[in-house]
Amino acid sequence: MKNFFSFKNVFSPKLLSSLRSYNKERFVQDLIAGMIVAVVAIPLAIAFGISSGVGPTEGLVTAIIAGFIISAFGGSKVQIGGPTGAFIVIIYGIIQQHGLAGLLIATIMAGILLIFMGLFKLGNVIKFVPYPVIVGFTAGIAVTIFSTQMNDLFGMGIQDAPADFIHKWICYFEHWRDINWWAFAVGIASLLIIIFSTKINKKIPGSLVAIVLMTLVVWLLREFGGITSITTIGDLYTLPSGMPAPHLPALNLAEGETWLNLVQDLFPSAFTIAMLGAIESLLSAMVADGVIGDKHNSNTELIAQGIANVVTPFFGGIPATGAIARTMANINNGGRTPVAGIVHAAMLLLVLLCFGPLVGMIPMACLAGVLIVVSYNMSGWRSFVWLAKAPKSDFIVMLVTFILTVIFDLTIAIEVGLLLAVILFLKRTNEATVIRSFSDEIDPTHQNDIRLHGNDLEKLHIPPHTEVYEIDGPYFFGIANKFDELSQRMGSEGQKVRILRMRKVSFMDSTGIHNLEQLYLRSKRCGMTLVLSGVNEHVYRTLEKSGLVDMIGKENVRNHINGALARAEELVKENV
């Protein structure tokens, strides 16, 4: 218990270990990598901030503060943190319902949840989220992000477009006459530049090339062509000349509402943010480990993500997590320690302080093009197609999660997706677990009994008035009821001993214990003695703690079938 709650065991930032053998050559590599990653992050941070319903400043602030904290305190050497596309949908929904203050409070709550997840060593548990669920909601998020960009791509100028997917597209079709063809041309040109520039030069991000070129084109059209209908960031947002001062998020409570009511209302959203942040950051860290040959500390990473999400809202920032694309850009450009992530945050701060007016000149249609490419890369359509060929149950889980993400929201999608995955897992486990019965003899050549009895291939004869049953699989709530139904039909008239082989029962839960107790009581009422065989050490301790060992009798709990059969003979003789 002491080791479980040891802070040292769960929080060991990689920065500390990396600096022990740090040198000038490594710093130069990290410096270059950090600067390049910052170039990649600038358009993405701005685009994610705007698409989330806040603004470019909030996106940059998040990338700066969260990026610094995640690198300085995280459990991965190369993880780059910041705003990501996965949060766009949930952030937009929270703002629509609770305003910006509600979002900031939900983000702080999510940060606290992430810290506790790390402290209680839940980092490894997150990895068990089923792959179909991840593919489903990731593809759903990608489709949702794509749909949110149509307004800016076509330059429709729709104010307060509906948040839900169906009504959003209805609104788009109702405003098709408002298409700004100049803005549409800028958006399409941006898409083409991003797609084809990487084929020319992979070092320079296509999104940055598109933004620089399209910003220049739009400026020229305004100054010399008199075309002012192409909306830019500066037309919609006021960009500050410095870093926002930290401040407490305003509660903005409605009449009669308490802070506790607000927390209760925001908890589902906070939980979704925490889950998304945990999953995306740990997936990114695992991918990075495979490339650099390192092993991240998942619990430390969760704590760092939590700290970042607690601190960032005080500066007006939005939820942040590990970003796979930026992390890979860091690795590919030589970044091997958290210093690269810190350099990336410093460069973004420089952009915010010195180049705010230039950021304001970026056309919205160009950012739409950037995010459309992001949504395509995020969609994982190849995994989607692959799962279509996988077992039908996995495809159903993925498809349901995808549809719920697109039509409803991420909270419902994750909850239902995980529930379906659990149900299907229990179904498969239930089908895989076999309960056998033996009446006359046990063949040691069957089911690897030969390992227990050596070279003696003589069949084990079951004493008269004895029945033997074997459970092949875990004895938990998904199986216990199945065995309970079977046990109620067990027993022939005149039987004195019931042997239950448990050599392949790896663990038992409370339902299994309860059902075993009921089996003992039914056997006792029928005048039968229950004998357990092959109980492993872990299961024995569980039975001992529950009091079942004392109830059944220690003499009736045997290590192997030979002892159980010998005990059965003794009991039969006693009752003759």
DAGI-V16083 format. One record per residue. N is the residue number from 1. SS is DSSP state (H for helix, E for strand, - for the rest). D_FIRST is the distance of its C-alpha to the first C-alpha in Angstrom with 2 decimals. Layout:
N;SS;D_FIRST  N;SS;D_FIRST
This chain:
1;-;0.00  2;-;3.81  3;-;5.47  4;-;5.01  5;-;6.59  6;-;8.72  7;H;12.20  8;H;13.89  9;H;12.33  10;H;13.63  11;-;16.77  12;-;19.19  13;-;22.73  14;H;25.17  15;H;27.87  16;H;26.50  17;H;26.48  18;H;29.81  19;H;31.57  20;-;30.98  21;-;33.73  22;-;35.67  23;-;39.48  24;H;42.65  25;H;43.22  26;H;39.82  27;H;40.44  28;H;43.80  29;H;42.30  30;H;39.59  31;H;42.30  32;H;44.53  33;H;41.79  34;H;40.58  35;H;44.18  36;H;44.85  37;H;41.69  38;H;42.80  39;H;46.14  40;H;44.45  41;H;42.22  42;H;45.08  43;H;46.79  44;H;43.60  45;H;42.03  46;H;45.35  47;H;45.83  48;H;42.35  49;H;42.75  50;H;46.16  51;H;45.32  52;-;42.32  53;-;44.78  54;-;44.06  55;-;45.98  56;H;46.20  57;H;44.92  58;H;41.68  59;H;41.18  60;H;41.89  61;H;39.74  62;H;36.76  63;H;37.38  64;H;37.71  65;H;34.73  66;H;32.24  67;H;33.58  68;H;32.99  69;H;29.43  70;H;28.30  71;H;29.89  72;H;28.72  73;H;25.02  74;-;24.59  75;-;22.90  76;-;26.29  77;-;29.15  78;-;31.90  79;-;30.74  80;-;33.35  81;E;32.40  82;E;34.76  83;-;36.30  84;-;36.78  85;H;38.96  86;H;36.15  87;H;35.85  88;H;39.60  89;H;39.83  90;H;36.97  91;H;38.00  92;H;41.60  93;H;40.74  94;H;38.67  95;H;41.52  96;H;44.04  97;H;42.25  98;H;40.62  99;H;42.33  100;H;41.00  101;H;39.11  102;H;37.23  103;H;36.33  104;H;35.00  105;H;32.82  106;H;31.55  107;H;30.74  108;H;28.73  109;H;26.81  110;H;26.24  111;H;25.01  112;H;22.41  113;H;21.28  114;H;21.10  115;H;19.00  116;H;16.39  117;H;16.67  118;H;15.96  119;H;13.02  120;-;11.35  121;-;12.49  122;-;15.38  123;H;17.81  124;H;18.15  125;H;18.53  126;H;21.56  127;-;23.25  128;-;23.66  129;-;26.19  130;-;29.30  131;H;32.02  132;H;34.79  133;H;33.04  134;H;32.76  135;H;36.40  136;H;37.57  137;H;36.32  138;H;37.06  139;H;40.62  140;H;40.90  141;H;39.95  142;H;42.51  143;H;45.24  144;H;44.45  145;H;44.61  146;H;47.90  147;H;49.34  148;H;48.52  149;-;50.61  150;H;53.86  151;H;54.95  152;H;54.85  153;H;56.03  154;-;59.15  155;-;59.53  156;-;59.98  157;-;58.87  158;-;57.23  159;-;55.61  160;-;52.53  161;-;52.42  162;-;50.54  163;-;46.83  164;-;46.74  165;H;47.94  166;H;50.95  167;H;52.49  168;H;51.97  169;H;54.12  170;H;56.65  171;H;56.95  172;H;57.51  173;H;60.33  174;H;61.88  175;-;62.08  176;H;63.32  177;H;66.56  178;H;64.69  179;-;63.65  180;-;64.24  181;H;65.52  182;H;65.19  183;H;61.46  184;H;61.16  185;H;62.93  186;H;60.53  187;H;57.53  188;H;59.00  189;H;60.00  190;H;56.45  191;H;55.12  192;H;57.68  193;H;56.96  194;H;53.19  195;H;53.85  196;H;56.55  197;H;55.62  198;H;52.64  199;H;55.19  200;H;57.18  201;-;54.46  202;-;50.78  203;-;49.77  204;-;50.84  205;-;48.99  206;H;51.45  207;H;50.17  208;H;51.08  209;H;54.50  210;H;55.15  211;H;54.22  212;H;56.38  213;H;59.36  214;H;59.26  215;H;58.80  216;H;61.87  217;H;63.83  218;H;63.11  219;H;64.09  220;H;67.33  221;H;68.07  222;H;67.61  223;H;69.62  224;H;72.43  225;-;72.40  226;-;71.94  227;-;69.18  228;-;66.68  229;-;65.24  230;-;62.27  231;-;59.31  232;E;57.16  233;H;53.85  234;H;55.87  235;H;57.87  236;H;54.80  237;-;52.37  238;-;52.74  239;-;50.99  240;-;49.90  241;-;50.92  242;-;47.59  243;-;43.87  244;-;43.16  245;-;41.93  246;-;38.48  247;-;38.75  248;-;36.87  249;-;37.40  250;-;39.77  251;-;38.60  252;-;42.13  253;-;41.45  254;-;44.12  255;-;45.90  256;-;43.78  257;-;40.60  258;-;37.52  259;H;34.78  260;H;32.44  261;H;34.97  262;H;35.05  263;H;31.26  264;H;31.39  265;H;34.33  266;H;32.75  267;H;29.27  268;H;30.44  269;H;32.03  270;H;29.03  271;H;26.82  272;H;29.47  273;H;29.63  274;H;25.88  275;H;25.99  276;H;29.14  277;H;27.85  278;H;24.66  279;H;26.68  280;H;29.57  281;H;27.70  282;H;25.50  283;H;28.62  284;H;30.52  285;H;27.93  286;H;27.96  287;H;31.77  288;H;31.85  289;H;29.64  290;H;32.18  291;H;35.02  292;H;33.84  293;-;31.79  294;-;28.56  295;-;25.02  296;-;23.61  297;-;20.06  298;H;19.81  299;H;16.99  300;H;18.93  301;H;22.02  302;H;20.82  303;H;19.93  304;H;23.38  305;H;25.09  306;H;23.60  307;H;24.82  308;H;28.17  309;H;28.60  310;H;27.79  311;H;30.26  312;H;33.05  313;H;34.24  314;H;35.13  315;H;37.77  316;-;38.93  317;-;37.11  318;-;35.92  319;-;32.79  320;-;32.04  321;E;30.17  322;E;30.60  323;-;34.19  324;H;34.96  325;H;38.66  326;H;38.20  327;H;35.40  328;H;37.76  329;H;40.60  330;H;38.54  331;H;37.85  332;H;41.45  333;-;42.83  334;-;40.89  335;-;37.81  336;-;34.95  337;-;32.84  338;H;31.66  339;H;34.78  340;H;36.87  341;H;35.02  342;H;35.53  343;H;39.22  344;H;39.50  345;H;38.30  346;H;40.78  347;H;43.62  348;H;42.99  349;H;43.09  350;H;46.43  351;H;47.75  352;H;46.81  353;H;48.45  354;H;51.56  355;-;52.41  356;H;51.91  357;H;55.61  358;H;55.54  359;H;52.53  360;-;54.56  361;-;57.27  362;-;55.16  363;E;56.59  364;H;54.38  365;H;55.86  366;H;54.65  367;H;51.05  368;H;51.46  369;H;52.46  370;H;49.38  371;H;47.05  372;H;48.97  373;H;48.27  374;H;44.58  375;H;44.51  376;H;46.27  377;H;43.82  378;H;40.90  379;H;42.37  380;-;41.41  381;H;44.49  382;H;44.39  383;H;40.98  384;H;42.49  385;H;45.45  386;H;43.37  387;H;41.27  388;H;44.58  389;-;45.11  390;-;41.60  391;-;40.86  392;H;42.27  393;H;39.01  394;H;37.43  395;H;40.59  396;H;40.55  397;H;37.00  398;H;38.06  399;H;41.37  400;H;40.01  401;H;37.42  402;H;40.26  403;H;42.70  404;H;40.28  405;H;39.36  406;H;43.06  407;H;44.46  408;-;41.72  409;-;38.68  410;H;35.47  411;H;33.22  412;H;35.08  413;H;35.37  414;H;31.66  415;H;30.79  416;H;33.60  417;H;33.13  418;H;29.46  419;H;30.47  420;H;33.33  421;H;31.25  422;H;28.74  423;H;31.73  424;H;33.43  425;H;30.38  426;H;30.12  427;H;33.87  428;H;33.81  429;H;31.01  430;H;32.94  431;H;36.10  432;H;34.56  433;-;33.10  434;E;35.87  435;E;36.40  436;E;39.05  437;E;41.10  438;E;43.06  439;-;45.90  440;-;47.93  441;E;46.25  442;E;43.43  443;-;44.57  444;-;42.35  445;-;43.66  446;-;42.17  447;-;38.64  448;-;37.92  449;-;38.29  450;H;40.18  451;H;36.92  452;H;36.05  453;H;39.55  454;-;40.78  455;-;44.46  456;-;45.43  457;-;46.56  458;-;47.92  459;-;46.85  460;E;44.56  461;E;46.55  462;-;44.96  463;-;46.29  464;-;48.55  465;-;47.16  466;E;43.83  467;E;42.34  468;E;39.59  469;E;37.44  470;E;34.98  471;E;32.36  472;E;32.15  473;-;29.12  474;-;25.82  475;E;26.01  476;-;24.71  477;H;26.47  478;H;28.90  479;H;30.16  480;H;29.66  481;H;32.54  482;H;34.76  483;H;34.15  484;H;34.57  485;H;38.00  486;H;38.97  487;H;37.86  488;H;40.05  489;H;43.03  490;-;42.11  491;-;44.03  492;-;47.59  493;-;49.65  494;-;49.53  495;-;46.13  496;-;44.18  497;E;41.00  498;E;38.70  499;E;36.55  500;E;33.75  501;E;32.80  502;-;29.21  503;-;29.05  504;-;28.69  505;-;26.09  506;-;23.00  507;-;20.83  508;E;21.47  509;-;20.60  510;H;21.50  511;H;25.10  512;H;25.52  513;H;24.35  514;H;26.76  515;H;29.58  516;H;29.11  517;H;29.37  518;H;32.52  519;H;33.89  520;H;33.47  521;H;35.26  522;H;38.06  523;H;38.53  524;H;38.77  525;H;41.36  526;-;43.36  527;-;43.35  528;-;41.10  529;E;38.22  530;E;35.22  531;E;34.04  532;E;31.08  533;E;31.46  534;-;29.35  535;-;25.92  536;-;23.30  537;H;20.26  538;H;17.81  539;H;20.32  540;H;21.05  541;H;17.53  542;H;17.79  543;H;21.25  544;H;20.31  545;H;17.70  546;H;20.38  547;-;23.02  548;H;25.23  549;H;25.42  550;H;26.91  551;H;29.11  552;H;30.49  553;-;30.61  554;H;28.90  555;H;32.37  556;H;32.60  557;E;29.54  558;E;30.82  559;-;29.58  560;-;32.69  561;H;35.83  562;H;38.07  563;H;36.22  564;H;36.15  565;H;39.91  566;H;40.65  567;H;38.82  568;H;40.83  569;H;44.04  570;H;43.21  571;H;42.53  572;H;45.73  573;H;47.79  574;H;46.44  575;H;47.51  576;-;50.88
